[in-house]
């Protein structure tokens, strides 16, 4: 058992909590990028992300979250 402050928790429980926190932060970061990053539309608007990249990111995060559920 690992000691986290004054609370003792099994290593597997701490690992699971850290994984969930990481997934939450990644999802929040990718959501922020998808909402606020300028999109590249053809050759006219040289944005940060293409529409295809935003869609692929959405599917990737959805799959990762469904694996953890």
Secondary structure, DSSP 4 states (H G I P E B T S, - for coil): -EEETTEEE-HHHHHHHHHHHHHHHHHHHHHHHHHHSPEEBTTTB--SEEHHHHHHHHHHHHHHHHHH-
